[in-house]
């Protein structure tokens, strides 16, 4: 059965994130507009990286079940990691854990057990910096991801297939990326093809669409194009999406349109769920 390979240190899996860093990501996001889109997305990616580290932690060790890559695209395509991790395509999760750019002190509100809220200071590692500048070379980013992921699959042919997750707030400025997306989805391991997810974030109040199984009801050609670019969910991820309250069905694709911050975080969580770790 595809998408069922056991994940271990000899047969890791990989996640590759493509992050829109074009000028429009400087716009405010959310009902109160308290954060820029680029800041909210950077926080979501950094939080997810922390979660991936925790999922691989065994005692004091972080086991290399996962490898991670990040590309930002705004004006040009560039590596998303900085510091000692800069310039590398796939990085073992233990090295990610050891090399954040910095660790910030942030406050988080929590229930106090008596019906109120208290603020607690938490450590917040930062690997990925917010940035917003220039055009939206999405097609070039997908093509670069294709080259990196193809090489990874050749190194790990028995592994659970990589997931590539693209987050953007607008249309590409370097042509239609359908062909590039098709080439990306055509590669894989013996356990299945690469899973390509697309998340369109929006500051509008329009209805969000998550995990649709057809183009019916999608608002425009751009939404339809992202739907076509996205992978059909394997049965296990359909079940995971349903458990989170989404109306996923057979034929649902890894695609969200007009997503808010809550949907973005849920989508990233579902998109990075895998077979069992050993």
C-alpha positions in Angstrom: 0.0 0.0 0.0 1.5 3.4 -0.9 2.2 6.1 1.7 2.7 3.5 4.4 6.5 3.1 4.6 7.9 3.0 8.1 10.0 6.1 8.9 13.3 5.6 10.7 16.8 7.0 10.7 17.8 4.9 7.8 14.7 5.8 5.8 13.7 9.3 6.8 11.1 11.4 5.1 11.3 15.1 4.0 9.4 18.3 4.1 10.1 21.2 1.7 8.4 24.5 2.2 8.0 27.2 -0.5 7.2 30.6 1.1 5.9 33.6 -0.8 8.0 36.6 0.3 6.8 39.1 -2.4 5.9 42.7 -1.6 2.2 41.9 -1.0 3.2 39.8 2.0 3.8 43.1 3.8 0.1 43.6 4.0 -1.8 43.2 7.3 -3.5 39.9 8.0 -6.4 38.9 10.2 -9.5 40.7 11.5 -7.5 43.1 13.6 -4.6 43.5 11.1 -2.2 43.2 14.0 0.4 41.2 12.0 1.7 41.4 8.5 1.2 38.3 6.4 4.9 37.6 6.3 5.2 37.7 10.1 2.3 35.4 10.6 3.6 32.9 8.1 7.1 33.0 9.5 5.7 32.4 13.0 3.7 29.5 11.7 6.7 27.9 10.0 8.9 28.4 13.1 6.2 26.9 15.3 5.9 23.9 12.9 9.7 23.4 12.9 9.6 23.2 16.7 6.8 20.7 16.5 8.8 18.5 14.0 11.8 18.6 16.4 9.6 17.5 19.3 8.1 14.7 17.2 11.6 13.3 16.7 12.8 13.8 20.3 13.6 10.6 22.2 14.9 11.5 25.7 17.6 14.2 25.2 18.2 13.1 21.6 16.6 14.3 18.4 16.5 11.4 15.9 16.8 12.2 12.2 13.4 10.8 11.1 12.9 14.0 9.1 14.9 16.3 6.8 13.6 19.8 6.1 14.2 22.4 3.4 12.8 25.9 3.0 12.8 28.3 0.0 11.6 31.9 0.1 10.5 33.5 -3.2 10.2 37.3 -3.5 11.9 38.9 -6.4 14.2 35.9 -6.5 14.3 32.4 -5.1 16.6 32.0 -2.1 17.2 29.5 0.8 14.9 30.1 3.7 17.4 29.1 6.4 20.2 31.5 7.6 23.3 31.2 9.7 25.2 27.9 9.5 22.2 26.2 7.8 22.2 28.7 4.9 22.5 27.4 1.3 21.6 23.8 2.1 18.6 22.1 0.5 17.7 19.4 3.0 18.8 19.5 6.6 18.4 16.7 9.1 16.0 17.7 11.9 18.7 17.2 14.6 20.8 20.0 12.9 17.7 22.2 12.6 17.1 21.7 16.4 20.7 22.7 17.2 21.0 25.8 15.0 18.1 28.3 15.3 19.1 31.8 14.3 18.0 32.9 17.8 15.7 32.0 20.6 13.2 34.7 21.5 11.2 35.1 24.8 7.5 35.5 24.0 4.4 35.6 26.2 1.5 33.2 25.8 -1.9 33.4 27.5 -3.0 30.2 29.3 -5.9 29.2 31.5 -5.2 29.6 35.2 -7.5 26.8 36.3 -9.9 29.3 37.9 -11.7 30.6 34.8 -9.1 33.3 34.1 -6.0 33.7 32.0 -2.4 34.2 32.9 0.6 35.2 30.7 3.5 32.8 30.6 6.9 33.4 29.1 8.0 30.7 26.5 11.1 30.1 24.5 10.4 30.6 20.8 13.2 29.4 18.4 13.5 31.3 15.1 14.9 29.7 12.0 13.0 31.4 9.3 12.9 35.2 9.0 9.9 37.2 7.7 10.6 39.1 4.5 8.4 40.9 1.9 9.8 42.4 -1.3 9.5 42.2 -5.0 7.6 40.0 -7.4 6.2 36.4 -7.0 8.4 33.9 -8.9 6.4 30.9 -7.8 7.1 28.9 -11.0 10.9 29.2 -10.4 10.5 28.1 -6.8 8.6 25.0 -7.8 11.2 24.2 -10.4 14.0 24.5 -7.8 12.0 22.3 -5.4 11.6 19.7 -8.2 15.4 19.5 -8.7 16.0 19.3 -4.9 13.3 16.7 -4.2 14.2 14.6 -7.2 17.8 14.3 -5.9 16.5 13.5 -2.4 14.2 10.7 -3.8 17.2 9.2 -5.6 19.1 9.0 -2.3 16.1 7.6 -0.3 14.1 5.4 -2.8 12.5 3.3 0.0 11.4 6.2 2.1 7.9 7.7 2.7 7.5 10.3 0.0 8.4 13.9 0.6 5.8 16.6 1.1 6.2 20.0 -0.6 4.1 22.8 0.9 3.6 26.1 -1.0 2.2 29.1 0.9 1.3 32.2 -1.1 -1.1 35.2 -1.1 -1.3 35.8 -4.8 -0.7 34.8 -8.4 2.8 34.0 -9.8 4.5 36.7 -11.9 6.7 34.3 -13.9 4.0 32.4 -15.9 1.6 29.6 -15.1 3.3 27.0 -12.9 1.0 24.1 -13.9 3.7 22.3 -15.8 6.3 22.7 -13.1 3.8 21.4 -10.5 3.0 18.4 -12.7 6.8 17.6 -13.0 7.1 17.9 -9.2 4.2 15.5 -8.6 5.5 13.0 -11.1 8.6 12.1 -9.0 8.6 10.0 -5.8 9.9 7.0 -4.0 8.9 3.3 -4.1 6.2 4.2 -1.5 4.4 6.8 -3.6 4.6 10.2 -5.5 5.6 13.5 -3.9 2.7 15.2 -2.1 2.3 18.8 -3.3 0.2 21.1 -1.1 -0.9 24.6 -1.9 -2.2 27.2 0.7 -3.5 30.5 -0.5 -3.7 33.0 2.4 -6.0 36.0 2.3 -6.9 39.0 4.3 -10.4 39.1 2.9 -13.6 38.0 4.5 -14.4 35.7 1.6 -15.3 32.1 2.4 -12.3 29.8 2.8 -12.1 26.5 0.9 -10.1 23.6 2.4 -9.5 20.2 0.8 -12.0 20.4 -2.1 -12.6 17.4 -4.3 -13.6 19.4 -7.4 -13.2 22.9 -8.9 -17.0 23.5 -8.5 -17.5 26.6 -6.4 -13.9 27.8 -6.6 -14.0 31.6 -7.1 -11.7 32.2 -10.0 -9.1 30.8 -12.5 -6.3 31.3 -10.0 -8.0 29.1 -7.4 -8.7 26.5 -10.1 -5.1 26.5 -11.1 -3.9 25.9 -7.5 -6.4 23.1 -7.3 -5.0 21.5 -10.4 -1.4 21.9 -9.1 -2.2 20.1 -5.8 -1.9 16.4 -5.0 -4.9 14.2 -4.4 -4.8 13.2 -0.7 -4.0 9.6 0.1 -6.6 7.8 2.3 -4.6 8.3 5.5 -4.5 12.0 5.1 -8.2 12.2 4.2 -8.8 10.5 7.6 -6.5 12.9 9.4 -8.3 15.9 7.8 -11.7 14.5 8.8 -10.5 14.1 12.4 -9.7 17.8 12.4 -13.2 18.6 11.3 -12.6 19.2 7.6 -15.1 17.8 5.1 -12.4 15.8 3.2 -13.5 13.1 0.8 -12.1 10.7 -1.8 -10.6 12.9 -4.4 -9.9 15.8 -2.0 -6.7 17.7 -2.8 -4.1 19.2 -0.6 -5.3 22.7 -1.2 -6.7 25.6 0.7 -8.0 29.0 -0.7 -8.6 32.2 1.3 -7.2 30.5 4.4 -7.0 32.4 7.7 -4.3 31.9 10.2 -6.1 29.1 12.1 -6.7 27.2 8.8 -3.0 27.7 7.8 -1.8 26.2 11.1 -4.2 23.2 10.8 -3.3 22.7 7.2 0.4 22.7 7.9 -0.1 20.2 10.7 -2.1 17.8 8.5 0.3 18.2 5.6 3.2 17.1 7.8 1.6 14.0 9.3 3.3 10.8 8.2 3.4 7.1 8.7 4.6 5.8 12.1 8.1 6.8 13.4 10.4 4.0 14.6 
